[in-house]
């Protein structure tokens, strides 16, 4: 493929926010790869085409393949940084790894369309997979997390979303693809809501109602923002594109945290900074109020990769 031509990315990887989402986690049945490859390509193509059909409600989505399943499905080539989820544990802070073979995310501003598409996707995969987990996400107020703080404020805007999330010429067979990390966090909201607002703001590192970031000198080293805003050795921001949304019901609720990035390093360094903290042990105090239930690593190839491998 000519390196000047960008393969068609899956539109959900860099999409702007939506009102609703459905997350489907599948494990593949034994020895179905020869049927699975065309099926994965068909599902990705179906989702891609629906973006036009339902453009008035901003439909988008993507299909991603689990780090542990990749070699089974596509034995001939592997994205250079694809590896299992970097499970971490320190004191009572746990970032467990629970891997799945396939992840399908669909989002839209109409929930009925998502319900219809999720059913259709499951039918397309019938006989090949088991649906292991399903969550439904929603926009909460003005794009806030259930803690009441605006989420994703630091996200790249406009064209820089593609620059952050999509692989370029550095791994040309996988150009237009993205490393996806997913964690399902369950919040302890009754514990969180007992905190005074000022204490909550210190833990997050920005004000609650008007979403103003603390001045650098005022940010506690244990604040969430301090722990995830990292720089590399050249002083450049280690950015990810967050596609997270609140999920759940009264019984269990929290955040489906989803990172898309052109490398797997930025996410791993952020998680390390949250769980293990800096050299002085300053970890992310937000983790005292939320628990990661899952941690999964995927790769979302370009649409053209999936179609060509199937060709």
C-alpha positions in Angstrom: 0.0 0.0 0.0 1.3 3.4 -0.9 2.5 5.0 2.3 1.0 8.3 1.2 -2.5 6.8 1.2 -4.0 6.6 4.7 -6.0 3.3 5.0 -9.5 4.0 6.1 -9.6 4.0 9.9 -12.6 2.6 11.9 -14.6 5.7 12.6 -15.3 5.1 16.2 -11.7 5.3 17.2 -11.4 9.1 16.9 -15.1 10.0 16.9 -16.4 12.9 19.0 -18.6 12.2 22.0 -22.1 10.6 21.9 -25.1 10.3 24.1 -25.2 6.5 24.3 -22.8 3.5 23.9 -22.9 -0.3 23.9 -19.8 -2.3 24.7 -19.7 -6.0 23.7 -16.9 -8.3 24.9 -16.6 -11.7 23.1 -14.5 -14.8 23.4 -14.0 -16.9 20.2 -15.0 -20.5 20.0 -12.2 -23.0 19.3 -10.8 -23.3 15.7 -13.1 -20.9 14.0 -10.4 -18.6 12.6 -11.1 -19.3 8.9 -14.7 -18.2 9.4 -13.9 -15.5 11.9 -11.6 -13.4 9.6 -14.3 -12.7 7.0 -16.8 -12.2 9.8 -14.7 -9.6 11.6 -14.2 -7.8 8.3 -18.0 -7.9 7.6 -18.9 -6.6 11.0 -16.3 -3.7 10.7 -17.6 -2.9 7.2 -21.2 -3.0 8.4 -20.4 -0.6 11.3 -18.5 1.7 8.9 -21.4 1.9 6.4 -24.0 2.6 9.2 -22.1 5.8 10.0 -23.5 7.2 6.7 -27.0 5.7 7.1 -27.4 7.1 10.7 -25.2 10.2 10.3 -28.0 12.4 11.7 -27.6 10.6 15.0 -23.8 10.5 14.8 -23.5 6.7 14.8 -19.9 5.3 15.0 -18.1 2.2 16.2 -15.1 -0.1 15.9 -14.1 -3.7 16.2 -10.9 -4.5 18.1 -9.0 -7.8 18.5 -7.6 -8.9 21.9 -3.8 -9.0 22.4 -3.9 -12.7 23.3 -6.1 -13.6 20.3 -4.3 -11.6 17.6 -1.8 -14.3 16.6 -4.5 -16.9 16.3 -6.6 -14.7 14.1 -3.9 -12.9 12.1 -0.7 -15.1 12.4 1.2 -13.4 9.6 1.8 -10.0 11.1 1.5 -8.4 14.6 1.3 -4.7 15.6 4.8 -3.9 17.0 3.5 -2.7 20.5 0.6 -5.1 21.0 0.9 -6.9 24.3 -1.4 -8.1 27.1 -2.9 -5.7 29.6 -0.2 -4.5 32.0 -1.9 -5.7 35.3 -0.7 -3.8 38.4 -1.3 -4.0 42.1 0.0 -1.9 45.0 -1.5 -1.9 48.5 -5.2 -1.8 48.0 -5.0 -0.4 44.4 -5.7 -3.1 41.9 -5.6 -2.9 38.1 -6.4 -6.5 37.1 -6.1 -8.0 33.6 -9.2 -9.7 32.2 -8.6 -10.3 28.5 -11.2 -10.9 25.8 -10.8 -12.0 22.2 -12.9 -9.3 20.6 -14.3 -6.0 21.6 -17.0 -4.1 19.7 -17.9 -0.6 20.6 -20.8 1.2 19.0 -22.0 4.7 20.0 -24.8 6.9 18.8 -27.2 9.7 19.9 -30.1 7.3 19.7 -30.2 4.3 22.0 -32.7 2.3 19.8 -30.3 2.3 16.9 -27.6 0.9 19.2 -29.8 -1.8 20.5 -30.7 -2.8 16.9 -27.0 -2.8 15.8 -25.8 -4.7 18.9 -28.4 -7.4 18.1 -27.3 -7.5 14.5 -23.6 -7.8 15.3 -24.3 -10.7 17.7 -26.2 -12.4 15.0 -23.4 -11.9 12.5 -21.0 -13.6 15.0 -23.4 -16.4 15.8 -21.7 -19.8 16.1 -18.2 -18.2 16.3 -18.2 -16.4 19.7 -19.6 -16.2 23.2 -20.8 -12.9 24.5 -19.0 -12.6 27.8 -19.8 -9.1 28.9 -22.1 -6.3 27.8 -22.3 -2.8 29.1 -24.3 0.2 28.1 -22.9 3.7 28.6 -24.5 7.1 28.6 -23.6 10.7 28.7 -24.1 12.1 32.2 -25.2 15.8 32.4 -22.6 17.9 30.5 -20.2 15.1 29.8 -19.4 14.4 33.4 -18.2 11.3 35.2 -20.6 10.0 37.9 -18.3 11.6 40.5 -19.7 14.9 39.2 -16.5 16.1 37.5 -16.3 16.9 33.7 -14.5 14.0 32.0 -12.0 14.1 29.1 -11.3 17.8 29.3 -7.7 17.2 28.3 -8.7 15.2 25.2 -7.0 16.2 21.9 -9.3 18.3 19.6 -10.0 18.2 15.9 -7.3 16.7 13.7 -5.0 16.1 16.6 -7.3 13.3 17.6 -6.1 11.3 14.6 -2.5 12.3 15.3 -2.7 10.9 18.9 -4.9 7.8 18.2 -3.8 6.4 14.8 -0.6 4.7 13.8 1.3 6.4 11.0 4.4 5.3 9.0 6.2 4.1 12.2 4.4 0.7 11.8 3.2 0.9 8.2 1.4 -2.4 7.8 -0.8 -1.2 10.7 -1.2 2.4 9.6 -4.6 3.8 10.6 -4.9 1.3 13.4 -5.0 2.0 17.1 -4.0 0.4 20.5 -7.1 0.2 22.7 -7.1 -0.3 26.5 -10.3 -0.8 28.4 -10.9 -0.8 32.1 -14.3 -1.0 33.7 -14.3 1.0 36.9 -17.0 0.6 39.6 -17.3 3.8 41.7 -18.0 3.9 45.4 -20.3 6.9 45.1 -21.6 6.8 48.7 -18.1 7.1 50.0 -17.2 9.7 47.4 -20.3 11.8 48.1 -19.5 12.0 51.8 -16.4 14.0 51.0 -16.6 17.8 51.1 -16.5 19.3 47.6 -13.1 21.0 48.3 -11.6 17.6 49.2 -13.0 16.1 46.0 -11.5 18.9 44.0 -8.1 18.4 45.5 -8.3 14.7 44.6 -9.2 15.5 41.0 -7.1 18.6 40.5 -9.8 20.8 39.1 -12.9 22.6 40.3 -16.2 20.7 40.3 -18.9 23.0 39.0 -17.0 25.2 36.5 -14.2 22.7 35.6 -11.2 25.0 36.1 -7.9 23.2 36.4 -5.8 24.0 39.5 -2.7 26.1 38.9 0.3 23.8 38.7 1.7 24.9 42.1 -1.7 24.2 43.7 -2.1 20.6 42.4 -1.5 18.0 45.0 1.0 15.4 43.8 -1.7 12.8 44.6 -4.3 14.5 42.4 -5.7 12.6 39.4 -4.6 15.2 36.9 -1.1 15.4 38.2 -0.8 11.6 38.0 -2.0 11.3 34.4 -0.5 14.4 32.7 2.9 12.9 31.9 5.8 14.1 29.7 8.3 11.9 27.8 12.1 12.3 28.0 11.9 15.1 25.4 9.3 17.0 27.4 6.4 16.2 25.1 3.0 15.4 26.5 2.3 11.7 26.5 -1.2 11.9 25.1 -4.0 9.4 24.7 -7.5 9.9 23.2 -10.1 8.9 25.8 -13.4 7.5 24.6 -14.7 6.8 28.1 -18.4 7.0 29.2 -20.3 6.4 32.5 -22.1 3.0 32.6 -24.4 1.0 34.8 -27.4 1.0 37.0 -28.0 1.9 40.7 -26.6 -1.5 41.7 -23.2 -1.1 39.9 -22.1 2.0 38.2 -18.9 3.7 37.2 -16.8 4.5 34.2 -15.9 2.5 31.1 -12.5 3.9 30.6 -11.3 3.5 27.0 -7.9 4.7 25.8 -7.1 4.8 22.1 -3.5 5.6 21.1 -1.0 5.1 18.3 1.3 3.4 20.9 0.8 1.3 24.0 3.4 3.1 26.1 1.4 6.2 27.0 -1.4 4.3 28.6 0.9 2.0 30.5 2.9 4.9 31.9 -0.3 6.6 33.1 -1.6 3.5 34.8 1.8 3.1 36.5 1.7 6.7 37.7 -1.8 6.2 39.1 -1.3 2.8 40.8 2.4 3.0 41.8 2.9 6.7 41.8 6.1 8.7 41.6 9.4 7.9 43.4 8.0 9.3 46.6 5.0 7.0 46.4 2.4 9.7 45.5 -0.3 7.7 43.9 -3.7 8.7 42.5 -6.1 9.2 45.4 -9.0 8.9 43.1 -8.3 5.1 43.3 -9.5 5.2 46.9 -13.0 5.7 45.6 -13.1 3.6 42.4 -12.1 0.0 41.7 -11.0 -1.4 38.3 -12.9 -4.6 37.7 -11.4 -5.4 34.3 -8.4 -4.5 32.2 -8.1 -5.5 28.6 -5.8 -4.8 25.7 -6.9 -4.7 22.1 -5.9 -3.5 18.7 -8.3 -1.9 16.3 -6.9 -2.3 12.8 -7.8 -0.1 9.8 -10.9 -1.3 7.9 -8.6 -1.9 4.9 -6.3 -4.2 6.9 -9.3 -6.4 7.9 -10.7 -6.5 4.4 -7.3 -7.2 2.7 -6.3 -10.0 5.1 -9.6 -11.6 4.4 -9.1 -11.1 0.6 
